[in-house]
Amino acid sequence: MAGGYRKVSDLPTLVPVFPLDGALLLPGCQLPLQIFEPRYLNMIDDAMSGHRVIGMIQTAAGGERARPSLADVGCAGRVTAYAETGDGRYLITLTGVCRFEAGEELEINTPYRQLRPDYARFACDLEADEAPLALERAPFLAILRRYLDHKGLAVEWDAAKQAPAGALINSLAMGLPLDPAEKQALLEAPTLADRTRVLTALMEIDAAVDDDDEPPSLQ
């Protein structure tokens, strides 16, 4: 696990957050980011001089346009790769550590937002060995193929057939062009098995919908 965090009490009690709709970070996975807005360049500078942890989170309905409400759940990630370009951008990689419930947001003077995350609900993210995922790969790949065909996309099928089940599910959850609400559902799925069921359902729904139809509700 990134940073060697073994229990919830090892994690920072205050984290800067990067609200970015459509971006999904999962524990143990890597998310490359290009940072160019001055407030987030400031955030990275501060994080690199401290615990190097940033909270990735989506926005939710409500709040002001310049300061939208935050989703209920995000994921803390540690900066595990960092480079600066000649034009002042930062190229970083976040490695997911632990999901959190968005707690109290602090009223502070930094140009970026900070909150007190509550990790308790997702303490399982810090467990070294999650039970292996029992994935029925052939039926899953058939659903994936229908979804990709519907979207006009492709993957490396040899890699999809051979990748460990957990890595395959998480990489698809992060990489497929799902909408923010769907990404949030994948993030909040309690376990990898739950995430697999959610992802499978989302792909089946999308592949079954004609372009002119409205998709059915997930409620």
C-alpha atoms as a printed R data frame, in Angstrom:
    type eleno elety resid chain resno       x       y       z
1   ATOM     1    CA   MET     A     1   0.000   0.000   0.000
2   ATOM     2    CA   ALA     A     2   1.295   3.443  -0.940
3   ATOM     3    CA   GLY     A     3   3.087   5.139   1.928
4   ATOM     4    CA   GLY     A     4   3.072   2.028   4.109
5   ATOM     5    CA   TYR     A     5  -0.193   2.930   5.852
6   ATOM     6    CA   ARG     A     6  -1.321  -0.039   7.930
7   ATOM     7    CA   LYS     A     7  -4.278   1.336   9.896
8   ATOM     8    CA   VAL     A     8  -6.667   4.245   9.749
9   ATOM     9    CA   SER     A     9  -4.822   6.111  12.506
10  ATOM    10    CA   ASP     A    10  -1.726   6.238  10.253
11  ATOM    11    CA   LEU     A    11  -3.568   8.348   7.676
12  ATOM    12    CA   PRO     A    12  -3.555  12.160   7.711
13  ATOM    13    CA   THR     A    13  -6.471  13.720   9.553
14  ATOM    14    CA   LEU     A    14  -6.584  16.718   7.217
15  ATOM    15    CA   VAL     A    15  -6.263  16.425   3.430
16  ATOM    16    CA   PRO     A    16  -6.424  18.850   0.518
17  ATOM    17    CA   VAL     A    17  -9.015  17.767  -2.017
18  ATOM    18    CA   PHE     A    18  -8.985  17.900  -5.802
19  ATOM    19    CA   PRO     A    19 -12.616  17.962  -7.046
20  ATOM    20    CA   LEU     A    20 -12.604  16.427 -10.525
21  ATOM    21    CA   ASP     A    21 -15.761  14.946 -11.989
22  ATOM    22    CA   GLY     A    22 -15.319  11.784 -14.033
23  ATOM    23    CA   ALA     A    23 -11.957  10.932 -12.459
24  ATOM    24    CA   LEU     A    24 -11.899   7.778 -10.363
25  ATOM    25    CA   LEU     A    25  -9.106   6.727  -8.021
26  ATOM    26    CA   LEU     A    26  -9.338   3.344  -6.319
27  ATOM    27    CA   PRO     A    27  -7.174   1.929  -3.516
28  ATOM    28    CA   GLY     A    28  -4.020   0.333  -4.847
29  ATOM    29    CA   CYS     A    29  -4.501   1.830  -8.311
30  ATOM    30    CA   GLN     A    30  -2.652   4.645 -10.033
31  ATOM    31    CA   LEU     A    31  -4.117   7.806 -11.523
32  ATOM    32    CA   PRO     A    32  -1.909  10.074 -13.676
33  ATOM    33    CA   LEU     A    33  -2.811  13.764 -13.498
34  ATOM    34    CA   GLN     A    34  -1.670  16.917 -15.230
35  ATOM    35    CA   ILE     A    35  -1.839  19.919 -12.907
36  ATOM    36    CA   PHE     A    36  -1.858  23.433 -14.334
37  ATOM    37    CA   GLU     A    37  -4.331  25.609 -12.383
38  ATOM    38    CA   PRO     A    38  -2.429  27.895  -9.958
39  ATOM    39    CA   ARG     A    39  -4.486  26.838  -6.918
40  ATOM    40    CA   TYR     A    40  -3.752  23.175  -7.549
41  ATOM    41    CA   LEU     A    41  -0.097  23.826  -8.290
42  ATOM    42    CA   ASN     A    42  -0.087  25.408  -4.830
43  ATOM    43    CA   MET     A    43  -1.824  22.331  -3.450
44  ATOM    44    CA   ILE     A    44   0.814  20.008  -4.907
45  ATOM    45    CA   ASP     A    45   3.634  22.197  -3.551
46  ATOM    46    CA   ASP     A    46   2.127  22.004  -0.071
47  ATOM    47    CA   ALA     A    47   1.422  18.275  -0.306
48  ATOM    48    CA   MET     A    48   4.978  17.508  -1.453
49  ATOM    49    CA   SER     A    49   6.374  19.332   1.562
50  ATOM    50    CA   GLY     A    50   4.120  17.322   3.870
51  ATOM    51    CA   HIS     A    51   2.477  13.910   3.827
52  ATOM    52    CA   ARG     A    52   2.038  13.879  -0.009
53  ATOM    53    CA   VAL     A    53  -1.604  12.803   0.301
54  ATOM    54    CA   ILE     A    54  -4.416  14.331  -1.755
55  ATOM    55    CA   GLY     A    55  -8.096  13.475  -1.703
56  ATOM    56    CA   MET     A    56  -9.683  12.853  -5.100
57  ATOM    57    CA   ILE     A    57 -13.401  13.592  -5.000
58  ATOM    58    CA   GLN     A    58 -16.238  14.429  -7.358
59  ATOM    59    CA   THR     A    59 -18.750  17.212  -6.939
60  ATOM    60    CA   ALA     A    60 -22.410  16.852  -6.074
61  ATOM    61    CA   ALA     A    61 -25.521  18.902  -6.727
62  ATOM    62    CA   GLY     A    62 -25.752  22.059  -4.670
63  ATOM    63    CA   GLY     A    63 -23.444  24.803  -3.571
64  ATOM    64    CA   GLU     A    64 -22.225  27.750  -5.599
65  ATOM    65    CA   ARG     A    65 -20.802  27.364  -9.081
66  ATOM    66    CA   ALA     A    66 -17.357  28.457  -7.914
67  ATOM    67    CA   ARG     A    67 -17.595  26.230  -4.839
68  ATOM    68    CA   PRO     A    68 -19.815  23.220  -5.588
69  ATOM    69    CA   SER     A    69 -20.833  20.724  -2.964
70  ATOM    70    CA   LEU     A    70 -18.614  17.668  -2.688
71  ATOM    71    CA   ALA     A    71 -19.617  14.047  -3.098
72  ATOM    72    CA   ASP     A    72 -20.081  11.994   0.047
73  ATOM    73    CA   VAL     A    73 -17.134   9.679  -0.680
74  ATOM    74    CA   GLY     A    74 -13.673  10.237  -2.138
75  ATOM    75    CA   CYS     A    75 -10.334   8.424  -2.166
76  ATOM    76    CA   ALA     A    76  -7.058   9.521  -0.616
77  ATOM    77    CA   GLY     A    77  -4.030   9.035  -2.829
78  ATOM    78    CA   ARG     A    78  -0.332   9.529  -2.266
79  ATOM    79    CA   VAL     A    79   1.866  11.276  -4.825
80  ATOM    80    CA   THR     A    80   4.181   8.484  -5.986
81  ATOM    81    CA   ALA     A    81   5.541  10.139  -9.143
82  ATOM    82    CA   TYR     A    82   6.235  13.798  -9.788
83  ATOM    83    CA   ALA     A    83   7.703  15.819 -12.646
84  ATOM    84    CA   GLU     A    84   7.622  19.472 -13.634
85  ATOM    85    CA   THR     A    85   7.413  20.570 -17.254
86  ATOM    86    CA   GLY     A    86   9.200  23.507 -18.814
87  ATOM    87    CA   ASP     A    87   5.977  25.522 -18.949
88  ATOM    88    CA   GLY     A    88   5.250  25.086 -15.233
89  ATOM    89    CA   ARG     A    89   2.812  22.179 -15.273
90  ATOM    90    CA   TYR     A    90   3.117  19.267 -12.844
91  ATOM    91    CA   LEU     A    91   2.792  15.689 -14.052
92  ATOM    92    CA   ILE     A    92   1.990  13.499 -11.078
93  ATOM    93    CA   THR     A    93   0.770  10.011 -10.332
94  ATOM    94    CA   LEU     A    94  -1.491   9.338  -7.376
95  ATOM    95    CA   THR     A    95  -1.571   5.854  -5.902
96  ATOM    96    CA   GLY     A    96  -4.841   5.165  -4.112
97  ATOM    97    CA   VAL     A    97  -4.551   4.484  -0.403
98  ATOM    98    CA   CYS     A    98  -7.980   4.506   1.248
99  ATOM    99    CA   ARG     A    99 -11.467   5.756   0.498
100 ATOM   100    CA   PHE     A   100 -13.075   8.194   2.897
101 ATOM   101    CA   GLU     A   101 -16.349   9.826   3.770
102 ATOM   102    CA   ALA     A   102 -16.170  13.575   3.295
103 ATOM   103    CA   GLY     A   103 -16.198  15.029   6.774
104 ATOM   104    CA   GLU     A   104 -15.963  18.612   7.959
105 ATOM   105    CA   GLU     A   105 -14.647  21.056   5.392
106 ATOM   106    CA   LEU     A   106 -12.327  23.633   6.888
107 ATOM   107    CA   GLU     A   107 -12.781  27.355   6.405
108 ATOM   108    CA   ILE     A   108  -9.188  28.285   5.688
109 ATOM   109    CA   ASN     A   109  -7.248  30.696   3.545
110 ATOM   110    CA   THR     A   110  -5.590  28.264   1.139
111 ATOM   111    CA   PRO     A   111  -6.758  28.618  -2.484
112 ATOM   112    CA   TYR     A   112  -7.669  24.924  -2.522
113 ATOM   113    CA   ARG     A   113 -10.204  23.132  -0.334
114 ATOM   114    CA   GLN     A   114  -9.361  20.914   2.645
115 ATOM   115    CA   LEU     A   115 -11.444  18.597   4.782
116 ATOM   116    CA   ARG     A   116 -11.253  16.116   7.615
117 ATOM   117    CA   PRO     A   117 -11.796  12.694   6.046
118 ATOM   118    CA   ASP     A   118 -13.472   9.840   7.900
119 ATOM   119    CA   TYR     A   119 -11.786   6.601   6.825
120 ATOM   120    CA   ALA     A   120 -13.547   4.248   9.266
121 ATOM   121    CA   ARG     A   121 -16.120   2.876   6.809
122 ATOM   122    CA   PHE     A   122 -13.343   1.892   4.399
123 ATOM   123    CA   ALA     A   123 -10.693   0.576   6.788
124 ATOM   124    CA   CYS     A   124 -10.740  -2.639   4.731
125 ATOM   125    CA   ASP     A   125  -8.888  -0.737   1.986
126 ATOM   126    CA   LEU     A   126  -5.737  -0.949   4.118
127 ATOM   127    CA   GLU     A   127  -5.833  -4.725   4.393
128 ATOM   128    CA   ALA     A   128  -2.841  -6.194   2.599
129 ATOM   129    CA   ASP     A   129  -4.611  -9.194   1.093
130 ATOM   130    CA   GLU     A   130  -8.180  -9.028  -0.157
131 ATOM   131    CA   ALA     A   131  -9.872 -12.320  -0.927
132 ATOM   132    CA   PRO     A   132  -9.283 -13.336  -4.561
133 ATOM   133    CA   LEU     A   133 -12.103 -12.312  -6.864
134 ATOM   134    CA   ALA     A   134 -14.069 -15.222  -8.296
135 ATOM   135    CA   LEU     A   135 -14.645 -13.771 -11.747
136 ATOM   136    CA   GLU     A   136 -16.408 -15.793 -14.417
137 ATOM   137    CA   ARG     A   137 -14.111 -14.357 -17.022
138 ATOM   138    CA   ALA     A   138 -15.669 -15.609 -20.261
139 ATOM   139    CA   PRO     A   139 -19.178 -14.240 -19.551
140 ATOM   140    CA   PHE     A   140 -17.685 -11.004 -18.203
141 ATOM   141    CA   LEU     A   141 -15.522 -10.515 -21.295
142 ATOM   142    CA   ALA     A   142 -18.544 -11.165 -23.512
143 ATOM   143    CA   ILE     A   143 -20.410  -8.334 -21.756
144 ATOM   144    CA   LEU     A   144 -17.326  -6.136 -22.024
145 ATOM   145    CA   ARG     A   145 -17.099  -6.824 -25.767
146 ATOM   146    CA   ARG     A   146 -20.749  -5.853 -26.311
147 ATOM   147    CA   TYR     A   147 -20.228  -2.658 -24.310
148 ATOM   148    CA   LEU     A   148 -17.075  -1.717 -26.218
149 ATOM   149    CA   ASP     A   149 -18.678  -2.473 -29.572
150 ATOM   150    CA   HIS     A   150 -21.617  -0.238 -28.605
151 ATOM   151    CA   LYS     A   151 -19.192   2.555 -27.694
152 ATOM   152    CA   GLY     A   152 -16.887   2.032 -30.651
153 ATOM   153    CA   LEU     A   153 -13.949   1.282 -28.329
154 ATOM   154    CA   ALA     A   154 -11.356  -1.472 -28.050
155 ATOM   155    CA   VAL     A   155  -9.017  -2.990 -25.485
156 ATOM   156    CA   GLU     A   156  -5.991  -5.267 -25.601
157 ATOM   157    CA   TRP     A   157  -7.872  -8.553 -25.445
158 ATOM   158    CA   ASP     A   158  -4.837 -10.686 -24.648
159 ATOM   159    CA   ALA     A   159  -4.167  -8.507 -21.605
160 ATOM   160    CA   ALA     A   160  -7.841  -8.603 -20.594
161 ATOM   161    CA   LYS     A   161  -7.827 -12.392 -20.748
162 ATOM   162    CA   GLN     A   162  -4.653 -12.765 -18.690
163 ATOM   163    CA   ALA     A   163  -4.787  -9.905 -16.163
164 ATOM   164    CA   PRO     A   164  -5.558 -10.730 -12.534
165 ATOM   165    CA   ALA     A   165  -9.294 -10.383 -11.995
166 ATOM   166    CA   GLY     A   166  -9.057  -7.558  -9.464
167 ATOM   167    CA   ALA     A   167  -6.664  -5.535 -11.606
168 ATOM   168    CA   LEU     A   168  -8.919  -5.989 -14.639
169 ATOM   169    CA   ILE     A   169 -12.042  -4.793 -12.815
170 ATOM   170    CA   ASN     A   170 -10.331  -1.786 -11.259
171 ATOM   171    CA   SER     A   171  -8.621  -0.716 -14.477
172 ATOM   172    CA   LEU     A   172 -11.922  -0.878 -16.364
173 ATOM   173    CA   ALA     A   173 -13.755   0.977 -13.598
174 ATOM   174    CA   MET     A   174 -11.210   3.782 -13.771
175 ATOM   175    CA   GLY     A   175 -10.716   3.831 -17.533
176 ATOM   176    CA   LEU     A   176 -14.109   3.276 -19.168
177 ATOM   177    CA   PRO     A   177 -16.031   6.410 -20.251
178 ATOM   178    CA   LEU     A   178 -18.721   6.178 -17.587
179 ATOM   179    CA   ASP     A   179 -20.564   9.229 -16.335
180 ATOM   180    CA   PRO     A   180 -19.744  10.767 -12.926
181 ATOM   181    CA   ALA     A   181 -22.698   9.140 -11.126
182 ATOM   182    CA   GLU     A   182 -21.614   5.741 -12.413
183 ATOM   183    CA   LYS     A   183 -18.019   6.382 -11.376
184 ATOM   184    CA   GLN     A   184 -19.288   7.319  -7.916
185 ATOM   185    CA   ALA     A   185 -21.273   4.087  -7.662
186 ATOM   186    CA   LEU     A   186 -18.118   2.117  -8.476
187 ATOM   187    CA   LEU     A   187 -16.129   4.051  -5.885
188 ATOM   188    CA   GLU     A   188 -18.692   3.454  -3.157
189 ATOM   189    CA   ALA     A   189 -19.131  -0.269  -3.854
190 ATOM   190    CA   PRO     A   190 -17.971  -1.795  -0.547
191 ATOM   191    CA   THR     A   191 -15.877  -4.664  -1.916
192 ATOM   192    CA   LEU     A   192 -14.221  -5.711  -5.142
193 ATOM   193    CA   ALA     A   193 -16.970  -8.282  -5.675
194 ATOM   194    CA   ASP     A   194 -19.581  -5.524  -5.286
195 ATOM   195    CA   ARG     A   195 -17.651  -3.321  -7.713
196 ATOM   196    CA   THR     A   196 -17.649  -6.165 -10.229
197 ATOM   197    CA   ARG     A   197 -21.425  -6.510  -9.971
198 ATOM   198    CA   VAL     A   198 -21.925  -2.750 -10.377
199 ATOM   199    CA   LEU     A   199 -19.576  -2.557 -13.360
200 ATOM   200    CA   THR     A   200 -21.213  -5.552 -15.033
201 ATOM   201    CA   ALA     A   201 -24.670  -4.030 -14.568
202 ATOM   202    CA   LEU     A   202 -23.562  -0.667 -15.944
203 ATOM   203    CA   MET     A   203 -22.047  -2.248 -19.050
204 ATOM   204    CA   GLU     A   204 -25.102  -4.436 -19.630
205 ATOM   205    CA   ILE     A   205 -27.448  -1.435 -19.334
206 ATOM   206    CA   ASP     A   206 -25.378   0.694 -21.684
207 ATOM   207    CA   ALA     A   207 -24.951  -2.039 -24.283
208 ATOM   208    CA   ALA     A   208 -28.703  -2.728 -24.262
209 ATOM   209    CA   VAL     A   209 -29.735   0.880 -24.849
210 ATOM   210    CA   ASP     A   210 -30.177   2.221 -28.357
211 ATOM   211    CA   ASP     A   211 -28.645   5.611 -29.017
212 ATOM   212    CA   ASP     A   212 -32.070   7.291 -29.154
213 ATOM   213    CA   ASP     A   213 -33.390   5.745 -25.942
214 ATOM   214    CA   GLU     A   214 -33.121   6.912 -22.374
215 ATOM   215    CA   PRO     A   215 -31.230   4.449 -20.129
216 ATOM   216    CA   PRO     A   216 -33.201   2.865 -17.301
217 ATOM   217    CA   SER     A   217 -32.654   4.111 -13.774
218 ATOM   218    CA   LEU     A   218 -30.144   2.340 -11.539
219 ATOM   219    CA   GLN     A   219 -32.281   3.048  -8.465
